[in-house]
């Protein structure tokens, strides 16, 4: 099972622009990927456990193991590329 975790915050301007684009692209291209959006202000403990210290952060997990992490400045296509690789492996 592949999971994408998107860490965001209410004051993160980049998050507001990137989140809808990224989530739409992932849902469209990888409908089986589970998506979890984490508001760092509401889920402080989970954010700390995930060692997230900046925003936005995207973590891609396969079978509950972290495979890829993107932080601060990254493009939608970079995330999609890693998902593509993982979906080939897990097929």
Phi and psi restraints in degrees (range 20) as a CNS / XPLOR table:
assign (resid 1 and name C) (resid 2 and name N)
       (resid 2 and name CA) (resid 2 and name C) 1.0 -105.3 20.0 2
assign (resid 2 and name N) (resid 2 and name CA)
       (resid 2 and name C) (resid 3 and name N) 1.0 134.2 20.0 2
assign (resid 2 and name C) (resid 3 and name N)
       (resid 3 and name CA) (resid 3 and name C) 1.0 -129.0 20.0 2
assign (resid 3 and name N) (resid 3 and name CA)
       (resid 3 and name C) (resid 4 and name N) 1.0 137.8 20.0 2
assign (resid 3 and name C) (resid 4 and name N)
       (resid 4 and name CA) (resid 4 and name C) 1.0 -113.7 20.0 2
assign (resid 4 and name N) (resid 4 and name CA)
       (resid 4 and name C) (resid 5 and name N) 1.0 124.4 20.0 2
assign (resid 4 and name C) (resid 5 and name N)
       (resid 5 and name CA) (resid 5 and name C) 1.0 -112.7 20.0 2
assign (resid 5 and name N) (resid 5 and name CA)
       (resid 5 and name C) (resid 6 and name N) 1.0 122.1 20.0 2
assign (resid 5 and name C) (resid 6 and name N)
       (resid 6 and name CA) (resid 6 and name C) 1.0 -109.5 20.0 2
assign (resid 6 and name N) (resid 6 and name CA)
       (resid 6 and name C) (resid 7 and name N) 1.0 113.1 20.0 2
assign (resid 6 and name C) (resid 7 and name N)
       (resid 7 and name CA) (resid 7 and name C) 1.0 -92.1 20.0 2
assign (resid 7 and name N) (resid 7 and name CA)
       (resid 7 and name C) (resid 8 and name N) 1.0 127.7 20.0 2
assign (resid 7 and name C) (resid 8 and name N)
       (resid 8 and name CA) (resid 8 and name C) 1.0 -141.1 20.0 2
assign (resid 8 and name N) (resid 8 and name CA)
       (resid 8 and name C) (resid 9 and name N) 1.0 169.0 20.0 2
assign (resid 8 and name C) (resid 9 and name N)
       (resid 9 and name CA) (resid 9 and name C) 1.0 -146.6 20.0 2
assign (resid 9 and name N) (resid 9 and name CA)
       (resid 9 and name C) (resid 10 and name N) 1.0 157.9 20.0 2
assign (resid 9 and name C) (resid 10 and name N)
       (resid 10 and name CA) (resid 10 and name C) 1.0 -64.3 20.0 2
assign (resid 10 and name N) (resid 10 and name CA)
       (resid 10 and name C) (resid 11 and name N) 1.0 -28.2 20.0 2
assign (resid 10 and name C) (resid 11 and name N)
       (resid 11 and name CA) (resid 11 and name C) 1.0 -97.9 20.0 2
assign (resid 11 and name N) (resid 11 and name CA)
       (resid 11 and name C) (resid 12 and name N) 1.0 5.9 20.0 2
assign (resid 11 and name C) (resid 12 and name N)
       (resid 12 and name CA) (resid 12 and name C) 1.0 -89.2 20.0 2
assign (resid 12 and name N) (resid 12 and name CA)
       (resid 12 and name C) (resid 13 and name N) 1.0 105.5 20.0 2
assign (resid 12 and name C) (resid 13 and name N)
       (resid 13 and name CA) (resid 13 and name C) 1.0 -65.6 20.0 2
assign (resid 13 and name N) (resid 13 and name CA)
       (resid 13 and name C) (resid 14 and name N) 1.0 -40.5 20.0 2
assign (resid 13 and name C) (resid 14 and name N)
       (resid 14 and name CA) (resid 14 and name C) 1.0 -62.2 20.0 2
assign (resid 14 and name N) (resid 14 and name CA)
       (resid 14 and name C) (resid 15 and name N) 1.0 -40.8 20.0 2
assign (resid 14 and name C) (resid 15 and name N)
       (resid 15 and name CA) (resid 15 and name C) 1.0 -58.0 20.0 2
assign (resid 15 and name N) (resid 15 and name CA)
       (resid 15 and name C) (resid 16 and name N) 1.0 -42.8 20.0 2
assign (resid 15 and name C) (resid 16 and name N)
       (resid 16 and name CA) (resid 16 and name C) 1.0 -63.5 20.0 2
assign (resid 16 and name N) (resid 16 and name CA)
       (resid 16 and name C) (resid 17 and name N) 1.0 -32.9 20.0 2
assign (resid 16 and name C) (resid 17 and name N)
       (resid 17 and name CA) (resid 17 and name C) 1.0 -82.7 20.0 2
assign (resid 17 and name N) (resid 17 and name CA)
       (resid 17 and name C) (resid 18 and name N) 1.0 -43.6 20.0 2
assign (resid 17 and name C) (resid 18 and name N)
       (resid 18 and name CA) (resid 18 and name C) 1.0 -76.7 20.0 2
assign (resid 18 and name N) (resid 18 and name CA)
       (resid 18 and name C) (resid 19 and name N) 1.0 -40.2 20.0 2
assign (resid 18 and name C) (resid 19 and name N)
       (resid 19 and name CA) (resid 19 and name C) 1.0 -53.7 20.0 2
assign (resid 19 and name N) (resid 19 and name CA)
       (resid 19 and name C) (resid 20 and name N) 1.0 -53.0 20.0 2
assign (resid 19 and name C) (resid 20 and name N)
       (resid 20 and name CA) (resid 20 and name C) 1.0 -63.2 20.0 2
assign (resid 20 and name N) (resid 20 and name CA)
       (resid 20 and name C) (resid 21 and name N) 1.0 -38.2 20.0 2
assign (resid 20 and name C) (resid 21 and name N)
       (resid 21 and name CA) (resid 21 and name C) 1.0 -64.4 20.0 2
assign (resid 21 and name N) (resid 21 and name CA)
       (resid 21 and name C) (resid 22 and name N) 1.0 -47.0 20.0 2
assign (resid 21 and name C) (resid 22 and name N)
       (resid 22 and name CA) (resid 22 and name C) 1.0 -66.8 20.0 2
assign (resid 22 and name N) (resid 22 and name CA)
       (resid 22 and name C) (resid 23 and name N) 1.0 -48.2 20.0 2
assign (resid 22 and name C) (resid 23 and name N)
       (resid 23 and name CA) (resid 23 and name C) 1.0 -63.2 20.0 2
assign (resid 23 and name N) (resid 23 and name CA)
       (resid 23 and name C) (resid 24 and name N) 1.0 -39.5 20.0 2
assign (resid 23 and name C) (resid 24 and name N)
       (resid 24 and name CA) (resid 24 and name C) 1.0 -63.6 20.0 2
assign (resid 24 and name N) (resid 24 and name CA)
       (resid 24 and name C) (resid 25 and name N) 1.0 -44.9 20.0 2
assign (resid 24 and name C) (resid 25 and name N)
       (resid 25 and name CA) (resid 25 and name C) 1.0 -63.7 20.0 2
assign (resid 25 and name N) (resid 25 and name CA)
       (resid 25 and name C) (resid 26 and name N) 1.0 -40.5 20.0 2
assign (resid 25 and name C) (resid 26 and name N)
       (resid 26 and name CA) (resid 26 and name C) 1.0 -67.0 20.0 2
assign (resid 26 and name N) (resid 26 and name CA)
       (resid 26 and name C) (resid 27 and name N) 1.0 -46.5 20.0 2
assign (resid 26 and name C) (resid 27 and name N)
       (resid 27 and name CA) (resid 27 and name C) 1.0 -61.9 20.0 2
assign (resid 27 and name N) (resid 27 and name CA)
       (resid 27 and name C) (resid 28 and name N) 1.0 -37.8 20.0 2
assign (resid 27 and name C) (resid 28 and name N)
       (resid 28 and name CA) (resid 28 and name C) 1.0 -70.9 20.0 2
assign (resid 28 and name N) (resid 28 and name CA)
       (resid 28 and name C) (resid 29 and name N) 1.0 -43.3 20.0 2
assign (resid 28 and name C) (resid 29 and name N)
       (resid 29 and name CA) (resid 29 and name C) 1.0 -92.4 20.0 2
assign (resid 29 and name N) (resid 29 and name CA)
       (resid 29 and name C) (resid 30 and name N) 1.0 -26.3 20.0 2
assign (resid 29 and name C) (resid 30 and name N)
       (resid 30 and name CA) (resid 30 and name C) 1.0 -136.5 20.0 2
assign (resid 30 and name N) (resid 30 and name CA)
       (resid 30 and name C) (resid 31 and name N) 1.0 71.5 20.0 2
assign (resid 30 and name C) (resid 31 and name N)
       (resid 31 and name CA) (resid 31 and name C) 1.0 -63.5 20.0 2
assign (resid 31 and name N) (resid 31 and name CA)
       (resid 31 and name C) (resid 32 and name N) 1.0 -19.6 20.0 2
assign (resid 31 and name C) (resid 32 and name N)
       (resid 32 and name CA) (resid 32 and name C) 1.0 -85.3 20.0 2
assign (resid 32 and name N) (resid 32 and name CA)
       (resid 32 and name C) (resid 33 and name N) 1.0 -9.1 20.0 2
assign (resid 32 and name C) (resid 33 and name N)
       (resid 33 and name CA) (resid 33 and name C) 1.0 -74.4 20.0 2
assign (resid 33 and name N) (resid 33 and name CA)
       (resid 33 and name C) (resid 34 and name N) 1.0 128.7 20.0 2
assign (resid 33 and name C) (resid 34 and name N)
       (resid 34 and name CA) (resid 34 and name C) 1.0 -78.9 20.0 2
assign (resid 34 and name N) (resid 34 and name CA)
       (resid 34 and name C) (resid 35 and name N) 1.0 131.5 20.0 2
assign (resid 34 and name C) (resid 35 and name N)
       (resid 35 and name CA) (resid 35 and name C) 1.0 -113.4 20.0 2
assign (resid 35 and name N) (resid 35 and name CA)
       (resid 35 and name C) (resid 36 and name N) 1.0 131.0 20.0 2
assign (resid 35 and name C) (resid 36 and name N)
       (resid 36 and name CA) (resid 36 and name C) 1.0 -125.8 20.0 2
assign (resid 36 and name N) (resid 36 and name CA)
       (resid 36 and name C) (resid 37 and name N) 1.0 125.1 20.0 2
assign (resid 36 and name C) (resid 37 and name N)
       (resid 37 and name CA) (resid 37 and name C) 1.0 -102.5 20.0 2
assign (resid 37 and name N) (resid 37 and name CA)
       (resid 37 and name C) (resid 38 and name N) 1.0 124.2 20.0 2
assign (resid 37 and name C) (resid 38 and name N)
       (resid 38 and name CA) (resid 38 and name C) 1.0 -113.4 20.0 2
assign (resid 38 and name N) (resid 38 and name CA)
       (resid 38 and name C) (resid 39 and name N) 1.0 119.9 20.0 2
assign (resid 38 and name C) (resid 39 and name N)
       (resid 39 and name CA) (resid 39 and name C) 1.0 -85.7 20.0 2
assign (resid 39 and name N) (resid 39 and name CA)
       (resid 39 and name C) (resid 40 and name N) 1.0 114.3 20.0 2
assign (resid 39 and name C) (resid 40 and name N)
       (resid 40 and name CA) (resid 40 and name C) 1.0 -62.0 20.0 2
assign (resid 40 and name N) (resid 40 and name CA)
       (resid 40 and name C) (resid 41 and name N) 1.0 -25.6 20.0 2
assign (resid 40 and name C) (resid 41 and name N)
       (resid 41 and name CA) (resid 41 and name C) 1.0 -77.9 20.0 2
assign (resid 41 and name N) (resid 41 and name CA)
       (resid 41 and name C) (resid 42 and name N) 1.0 -24.5 20.0 2
assign (resid 41 and name C) (resid 42 and name N)
       (resid 42 and name CA) (resid 42 and name C) 1.0 -95.0 20.0 2
assign (resid 42 and name N) (resid 42 and name CA)
       (resid 42 and name C) (resid 43 and name N) 1.0 -30.3 20.0 2
assign (resid 42 and name C) (resid 43 and name N)
       (resid 43 and name CA) (resid 43 and name C) 1.0 -117.8 20.0 2
assign (resid 43 and name N) (resid 43 and name CA)
       (resid 43 and name C) (resid 44 and name N) 1.0 63.4 20.0 2
assign (resid 43 and name C) (resid 44 and name N)
       (resid 44 and name CA) (resid 44 and name C) 1.0 -62.3 20.0 2
assign (resid 44 and name N) (resid 44 and name CA)
       (resid 44 and name C) (resid 45 and name N) 1.0 -44.4 20.0 2
assign (resid 44 and name C) (resid 45 and name N)
       (resid 45 and name CA) (resid 45 and name C) 1.0 -64.3 20.0 2
assign (resid 45 and name N) (resid 45 and name CA)
       (resid 45 and name C) (resid 46 and name N) 1.0 -47.4 20.0 2
assign (resid 45 and name C) (resid 46 and name N)
       (resid 46 and name CA) (resid 46 and name C) 1.0 -63.0 20.0 2
assign (resid 46 and name N) (resid 46 and name CA)
       (resid 46 and name C) (resid 47 and name N) 1.0 -38.3 20.0 2
assign (resid 46 and name C) (resid 47 and name N)
       (resid 47 and name CA) (resid 47 and name C) 1.0 -61.1 20.0 2
assign (resid 47 and name N) (resid 47 and name CA)
       (resid 47 and name C) (resid 48 and name N) 1.0 -44.5 20.0 2
assign (resid 47 and name C) (resid 48 and name N)
       (resid 48 and name CA) (resid 48 and name C) 1.0 -65.3 20.0 2
assign (resid 48 and name N) (resid 48 and name CA)
       (resid 48 and name C) (resid 49 and name N) 1.0 -44.1 20.0 2
assign (resid 48 and name C) (resid 49 and name N)
       (resid 49 and name CA) (resid 49 and name C) 1.0 -61.3 20.0 2
assign (resid 49 and name N) (resid 49 and name CA)
       (resid 49 and name C) (resid 50 and name N) 1.0 -30.6 20.0 2
assign (resid 49 and name C) (resid 50 and name N)
       (resid 50 and name CA) (resid 50 and name C) 1.0 -86.1 20.0 2
assign (resid 50 and name N) (resid 50 and name CA)
       (resid 50 and name C) (resid 51 and name N) 1.0 -0.2 20.0 2
assign (resid 50 and name C) (resid 51 and name N)
       (resid 51 and name CA) (resid 51 and name C) 1.0 56.4 20.0 2
assign (resid 51 and name N) (resid 51 and name CA)
       (resid 51 and name C) (resid 52 and name N) 1.0 47.7 20.0 2
assign (resid 51 and name C) (resid 52 and name N)
       (resid 52 and name CA) (resid 52 and name C) 1.0 -99.8 20.0 2
assign (resid 52 and name N) (resid 52 and name CA)
       (resid 52 and name C) (resid 53 and name N) 1.0 119.6 20.0 2
assign (resid 52 and name C) (resid 53 and name N)
       (resid 53 and name CA) (resid 53 and name C) 1.0 -123.3 20.0 2
assign (resid 53 and name N) (resid 53 and name CA)
       (resid 53 and name C) (resid 54 and name N) 1.0 -0.1 20.0 2
assign (resid 53 and name C) (resid 54 and name N)
       (resid 54 and name CA) (resid 54 and name C) 1.0 -144.8 20.0 2
assign (resid 54 and name N) (resid 54 and name CA)
       (resid 54 and name C) (resid 55 and name N) 1.0 170.1 20.0 2
assign (resid 54 and name C) (resid 55 and name N)
       (resid 55 and name CA) (resid 55 and name C) 1.0 -135.0 20.0 2
assign (resid 55 and name N) (resid 55 and name CA)
       (resid 55 and name C) (resid 56 and name N) 1.0 153.8 20.0 2
assign (resid 55 and name C) (resid 56 and name N)
       (resid 56 and name CA) (resid 56 and name C) 1.0 -75.6 20.0 2
assign (resid 56 and name N) (resid 56 and name CA)
       (resid 56 and name C) (resid 57 and name N) 1.0 159.3 20.0 2
assign (resid 56 and name C) (resid 57 and name N)
       (resid 57 and name CA) (resid 57 and name C) 1.0 -132.1 20.0 2
assign (resid 57 and name N) (resid 57 and name CA)
       (resid 57 and name C) (resid 58 and name N) 1.0 135.5 20.0 2
assign (resid 57 and name C) (resid 58 and name N)
       (resid 58 and name CA) (resid 58 and name C) 1.0 -121.5 20.0 2
assign (resid 58 and name N) (resid 58 and name CA)
       (resid 58 and name C) (resid 59 and name N) 1.0 127.6 20.0 2
assign (resid 58 and name C) (resid 59 and name N)
       (resid 59 and name CA) (resid 59 and name C) 1.0 -116.6 20.0 2
assign (resid 59 and name N) (resid 59 and name CA)
       (resid 59 and name C) (resid 60 and name N) 1.0 131.5 20.0 2
assign (resid 59 and name C) (resid 60 and name N)
       (resid 60 and name CA) (resid 60 and name C) 1.0 -109.3 20.0 2
assign (resid 60 and name N) (resid 60 and name CA)
       (resid 60 and name C) (resid 61 and name N) 1.0 124.4 20.0 2
assign (resid 60 and name C) (resid 61 and name N)
       (resid 61 and name CA) (resid 61 and name C) 1.0 -116.1 20.0 2
assign (resid 61 and name N) (resid 61 and name CA)
       (resid 61 and name C) (resid 62 and name N) 1.0 145.3 20.0 2
assign (resid 61 and name C) (resid 62 and name N)
       (resid 62 and name CA) (resid 62 and name C) 1.0 -125.4 20.0 2
assign (resid 62 and name N) (resid 62 and name CA)
       (resid 62 and name C) (resid 63 and name N) 1.0 123.6 20.0 2
assign (resid 62 and name C) (resid 63 and name N)
       (resid 63 and name CA) (resid 63 and name C) 1.0 50.6 20.0 2
assign (resid 63 and name N) (resid 63 and name CA)
       (resid 63 and name C) (resid 64 and name N) 1.0 46.5 20.0 2
assign (resid 63 and name C) (resid 64 and name N)
       (resid 64 and name CA) (resid 64 and name C) 1.0 67.4 20.0 2
assign (resid 64 and name N) (resid 64 and name CA)
       (resid 64 and name C) (resid 65 and name N) 1.0 11.6 20.0 2
assign (resid 64 and name C) (resid 65 and name N)
       (resid 65 and name CA) (resid 65 and name C) 1.0 -111.2 20.0 2
assign (resid 65 and name N) (resid 65 and name CA)
       (resid 65 and name C) (resid 66 and name N) 1.0 130.2 20.0 2
assign (resid 65 and name C) (resid 66 and name N)
       (resid 66 and name CA) (resid 66 and name C) 1.0 -67.0 20.0 2
assign (resid 66 and name N) (resid 66 and name CA)
       (resid 66 and name C) (resid 67 and name N) 1.0 125.4 20.0 2
assign (resid 66 and name C) (resid 67 and name N)
       (resid 67 and name CA) (resid 67 and name C) 1.0 -106.8 20.0 2
assign (resid 67 and name N) (resid 67 and name CA)
       (resid 67 and name C) (resid 68 and name N) 1.0 -40.7 20.0 2
assign (resid 67 and name C) (resid 68 and name N)
       (resid 68 and name CA) (resid 68 and name C) 1.0 -141.5 20.0 2
assign (resid 68 and name N) (resid 68 and name CA)
       (resid 68 and name C) (resid 69 and name N) 1.0 148.8 20.0 2
assign (resid 68 and name C) (resid 69 and name N)
       (resid 69 and name CA) (resid 69 and name C) 1.0 -137.5 20.0 2
assign (resid 69 and name N) (resid 69 and name CA)
       (resid 69 and name C) (resid 70 and name N) 1.0 131.9 20.0 2
assign (resid 69 and name C) (resid 70 and name N)
       (resid 70 and name CA) (resid 70 and name C) 1.0 -120.2 20.0 2
assign (resid 70 and name N) (resid 70 and name CA)
       (resid 70 and name C) (resid 71 and name N) 1.0 134.4 20.0 2
assign (resid 70 and name C) (resid 71 and name N)
       (resid 71 and name CA) (resid 71 and name C) 1.0 -138.1 20.0 2
assign (resid 71 and name N) (resid 71 and name CA)
       (resid 71 and name C) (resid 72 and name N) 1.0 143.3 20.0 2
assign (resid 71 and name C) (resid 72 and name N)
       (resid 72 and name CA) (resid 72 and name C) 1.0 62.6 20.0 2
assign (resid 72 and name N) (resid 72 and name CA)
       (resid 72 and name C) (resid 73 and name N) 1.0 -82.2 20.0 2
assign (resid 72 and name C) (resid 73 and name N)
       (resid 73 and name CA) (resid 73 and name C) 1.0 -117.3 20.0 2
assign (resid 73 and name N) (resid 73 and name CA)
       (resid 73 and name C) (resid 74 and name N) 1.0 112.1 20.0 2
assign (resid 73 and name C) (resid 74 and name N)
       (resid 74 and name CA) (resid 74 and name C) 1.0 -153.3 20.0 2
assign (resid 74 and name N) (resid 74 and name CA)
       (resid 74 and name C) (resid 75 and name N) 1.0 161.5 20.0 2
assign (resid 74 and name C) (resid 75 and name N)
       (resid 75 and name CA) (resid 75 and name C) 1.0 -106.6 20.0 2
assign (resid 75 and name N) (resid 75 and name CA)
       (resid 75 and name C) (resid 76 and name N) 1.0 156.1 20.0 2
assign (resid 75 and name C) (resid 76 and name N)
       (resid 76 and name CA) (resid 76 and name C) 1.0 -57.3 20.0 2
assign (resid 76 and name N) (resid 76 and name CA)
       (resid 76 and name C) (resid 77 and name N) 1.0 -42.6 20.0 2
assign (resid 76 and name C) (resid 77 and name N)
       (resid 77 and name CA) (resid 77 and name C) 1.0 -62.8 20.0 2
assign (resid 77 and name N) (resid 77 and name CA)
       (resid 77 and name C) (resid 78 and name N) 1.0 -29.5 20.0 2
assign (resid 77 and name C) (resid 78 and name N)
       (resid 78 and name CA) (resid 78 and name C) 1.0 -65.6 20.0 2
assign (resid 78 and name N) (resid 78 and name CA)
       (resid 78 and name C) (resid 79 and name N) 1.0 -42.3 20.0 2
assign (resid 78 and name C) (resid 79 and name N)
       (resid 79 and name CA) (resid 79 and name C) 1.0 -66.3 20.0 2
assign (resid 79 and name N) (resid 79 and name CA)
       (resid 79 and name C) (resid 80 and name N) 1.0 -44.4 20.0 2
assign (resid 79 and name C) (resid 80 and name N)
       (resid 80 and name CA) (resid 80 and name C) 1.0 -61.8 20.0 2
assign (resid 80 and name N) (resid 80 and name CA)
       (resid 80 and name C) (resid 81 and name N) 1.0 -38.1 20.0 2
assign (resid 80 and name C) (resid 81 and name N)
       (resid 81 and name CA) (resid 81 and name C) 1.0 -60.4 20.0 2
assign (resid 81 and name N) (resid 81 and name CA)
       (resid 81 and name C) (resid 82 and name N) 1.0 -44.5 20.0 2
assign (resid 81 and name C) (resid 82 and name N)
       (resid 82 and name CA) (resid 82 and name C) 1.0 -67.8 20.0 2
assign (resid 82 and name N) (resid 82 and name CA)
       (resid 82 and name C) (resid 83 and name N) 1.0 -38.3 20.0 2
assign (resid 82 and name C) (resid 83 and name N)
       (resid 83 and name CA) (resid 83 and name C) 1.0 -63.8 20.0 2
assign (resid 83 and name N) (resid 83 and name CA)
       (resid 83 and name C) (resid 84 and name N) 1.0 -38.3 20.0 2
assign (resid 83 and name C) (resid 84 and name N)
       (resid 84 and name CA) (resid 84 and name C) 1.0 -61.6 20.0 2
assign (resid 84 and name N) (resid 84 and name CA)
       (resid 84 and name C) (resid 85 and name N) 1.0 -44.7 20.0 2
assign (resid 84 and name C) (resid 85 and name N)
       (resid 85 and name CA) (resid 85 and name C) 1.0 -61.1 20.0 2
assign (resid 85 and name N) (resid 85 and name CA)
       (resid 85 and name C) (resid 86 and name N) 1.0 -46.8 20.0 2
assign (resid 85 and name C) (resid 86 and name N)
       (resid 86 and name CA) (resid 86 and name C) 1.0 -64.9 20.0 2
assign (resid 86 and name N) (resid 86 and name CA)
       (resid 86 and name C) (resid 87 and name N) 1.0 -39.4 20.0 2
assign (resid 86 and name C) (resid 87 and name N)
       (resid 87 and name CA) (resid 87 and name C) 1.0 -68.0 20.0 2
assign (resid 87 and name N) (resid 87 and name CA)
       (resid 87 and name C) (resid 88 and name N) 1.0 -28.6 20.0 2
assign (resid 87 and name C) (resid 88 and name N)
       (resid 88 and name CA) (resid 88 and name C) 1.0 -69.0 20.0 2
assign (resid 88 and name N) (resid 88 and name CA)
       (resid 88 and name C) (resid 89 and name N) 1.0 -41.0 20.0 2
assign (resid 88 and name C) (resid 89 and name N)
       (resid 89 and name CA) (resid 89 and name C) 1.0 -66.6 20.0 2
assign (resid 89 and name N) (resid 89 and name CA)
       (resid 89 and name C) (resid 90 and name N) 1.0 -43.5 20.0 2
assign (resid 89 and name C) (resid 90 and name N)
       (resid 90 and name CA) (resid 90 and name C) 1.0 -82.4 20.0 2
assign (resid 90 and name N) (resid 90 and name CA)
       (resid 90 and name C) (resid 91 and name N) 1.0 -4.2 20.0 2
